[in-house]
Amino acid sequence: RLELLDIGSEAGGKVLVSLVNPLSLDRLNRRTVYQQLERNFGESPGAFWTEWKTDVIRIERFDSSMNPQTEGQFVFRLYAPGVRQLTLFKVPCGADFSAEEATTLASMRNVLEDGSTIDGPDEDGFFTVTLLQVNGDFIGVEDVYECETDNGAPFCDARPRHATCTEVAGAAPVCSCNEGYVS
């Protein structure tokens, strides 16, 4: 579910928003996603990330002359039940992929890198997303919380009194020895 809050007062033209569910891993559904969006998102963006947690959200915004309008604020609420900290990736319009080639993490950009923000979740499981650039496909994922299982082993010592495990979104956790212990 998605609720538009602010499409940008400067839009003056049209905004097209499409939602496509890539979450089913069966071959038929992946092919349907490819046919609708002309790209394959695979199961997840890679190691240290969960499987996709949201639909693919294609946002296309145009000015009154129907020219693409990428820059400018665009705010919406996005439902992602059970997600504690949402990370949203963008694949820009025009990126070319085959049906067999999954979109890779290298071809995506974390929206926070351009100053966009993601707040939440609220008590109903919605995140408020403020994008500063649109015209692309957006999809949400969550970090794998390695530190919650055996103190991050094998990255950290499984004994919490020996080491402190610190989560790093989309990467291996950072492990530091506690006082009195050395690596």
FIMI-939394 format. One line per field, with one value per residue (C-alpha): residue in three letters; x, y, z. Coordinates in steps of 0.25 Angstrom, whole numbers, plus 5000, padded with zeros to 4 digits. Each point is the difference from the previous one (the first is absolute). Layout:
! FIMI-939394
type: c(ALA,...)
x: c(X,...)
y: c(Y,...)
z: c(Z,...)
This chain:
! FIMI-939394
type: c(ARG,LEU,GLU,LEU,LEU,ASP,ILE,GLY,SER,GLU,ALA,GLY,GLY,LYS,VAL,LEU,VAL,SER,LEU,VAL,ASN,PRO,LEU,SER,LEU,ASP,ARG,LEU,ASN,ARG,ARG,THR,VAL,TYR,GLN,GLN,LEU,GLU,ARG,ASN,PHE,GLY,GLU,SER,PRO,GLY,ALA,PHE,TRP,THR,GLU,TRP,LYS,THR,ASP,VAL,ILE,ARG,ILE,GLU,ARG,PHE,ASP,SER,SER,MET,ASN,PRO,GLN,THR,GLU,GLY,GLN,PHE,VAL,PHE,ARG,LEU,TYR,ALA,PRO,GLY,VAL,ARG,GLN,LEU,THR,LEU,PHE,LYS,VAL,PRO,CYS,GLY,ALA,ASP,PHE,SER,ALA,GLU,GLU,ALA,THR,THR,LEU,ALA,SER,MET,ARG,ASN,VAL,LEU,GLU,ASP,GLY,SER,THR,ILE,ASP,GLY,PRO,ASP,GLU,ASP,GLY,PHE,PHE,THR,VAL,THR,LEU,LEU,GLN,VAL,ASN,GLY,ASP,PHE,ILE,GLY,VAL,GLU,ASP,VAL,TYR,GLU,CYS,GLU,THR,ASP,ASN,GLY,ALA,PRO,PHE,CYS,ASP,ALA,ARG,PRO,ARG,HIS,ALA,THR,CYS,THR,GLU,VAL,ALA,GLY,ALA,ALA,PRO,VAL,CYS,SER,CYS,ASN,GLU,GLY,TYR,VAL,SER)
x: c(5000,5005,4994,5004,5002,5007,5004,5007,4993,5009,4995,4989,4999,4997,5006,4999,5002,5000,5001,5005,5002,5014,4999,4995,5012,4993,5005,4986,4999,5015,4997,4987,5008,5010,4989,4994,5013,5010,5010,5002,5002,5004,4998,5008,5011,5010,5007,4997,4986,4987,4991,4992,4990,4992,4993,5008,4995,5002,4999,5000,4997,4999,4998,4989,5007,5001,5015,5006,5002,5010,5003,4991,4994,4990,4994,4992,4997,5004,4995,5011,4994,5010,5012,5008,5009,4996,5011,4995,5008,4998,5003,4999,4991,5008,5008,5000,4999,4997,4989,5011,5009,4996,5001,5013,5003,5011,4989,4991,5002,4995,4991,5006,5013,4993,4994,4987,4994,4992,4993,4993,4994,4988,4991,4992,5013,5001,5013,5000,5009,5005,5007,5008,5001,4990,4998,5004,4997,5001,5000,5001,5009,5005,5014,5002,5002,5013,5003,4986,5005,5012,5005,5003,5008,5008,5003,5001,5003,4987,5003,4994,5009,5012,4996,4990,4993,4995,4990,5004,4989,5003,5013,5007,4999,5011,5006,5008,5007,4995,5009,5009,4999,5009,4997)
y: c(5000,5014,5013,5013,5012,5010,4998,5014,5013,5003,4987,5007,4988,4985,4990,4985,4991,4984,4990,4986,4988,4993,4993,4986,4992,4991,5002,5004,5012,5004,5000,5008,5011,5000,5002,5011,5008,4994,4996,4988,5003,4986,4996,5011,5010,4991,4995,5007,5004,4993,4996,5012,5006,5009,5000,5006,5015,5006,5015,5009,5015,5010,5015,5007,4997,4985,5001,4991,5008,4992,5011,5004,4995,4988,4995,4987,4990,4986,4987,4990,4992,4994,5008,5008,5008,5002,5002,5004,4998,5007,4995,5013,5000,4996,4989,4988,4985,4987,4991,4990,5011,5004,5014,5001,5008,5007,5006,5005,5012,5001,5012,5005,5004,5011,5006,4993,4996,4988,5001,4989,4991,5005,4991,4995,4996,5012,5007,5015,5001,5014,4999,5011,4993,4991,4994,4986,4987,4999,4988,4998,4990,4998,4997,4986,5002,4991,5005,4994,4986,4995,5014,5001,4987,4997,5014,5002,4992,4993,5003,5014,5002,4999,5009,5011,4998,5012,4999,5007,5001,4991,4996,4990,5005,5007,4992,5007,4993,5003,5005,4989,4992,5001,4994)
z: c(5000,4997,5003,4992,5009,4992,4985,4999,4998,4988,4993,4992,4991,5003,5010,4996,5012,4997,5011,4996,5010,4998,5012,4995,4996,4990,4985,4995,5009,4998,4985,5002,5008,4988,4990,5008,5004,4990,5011,5010,5014,5005,5014,5007,4998,5005,5013,5013,4995,5002,4988,4994,5010,4991,4987,4988,5000,4986,5001,4988,5001,4989,4998,4993,4987,5003,5002,5011,5013,5008,5011,5011,5012,4999,5013,5003,5011,4997,5007,5004,5011,5010,4994,5011,4991,4986,4989,4987,4987,4987,4986,4990,4988,4988,5007,4990,5005,4994,5005,5005,5006,5014,5004,5008,5012,4992,4991,5011,5009,5015,5000,5013,4991,4994,5012,5000,5013,5006,5013,5008,5001,5006,5009,4987,4993,4991,4996,4996,4988,4995,4986,4994,4987,4993,4986,5003,5007,5015,5008,5015,5008,5014,5006,5005,5015,5002,5014,5005,4997,5009,5001,4985,4999,4991,4999,5015,5012,5004,5014,5003,5012,4990,4989,4996,4987,4993,4988,4986,4990,4988,5005,5010,5014,5007,5012,5011,5012,5013,5011,5004,4988,4987,4986)
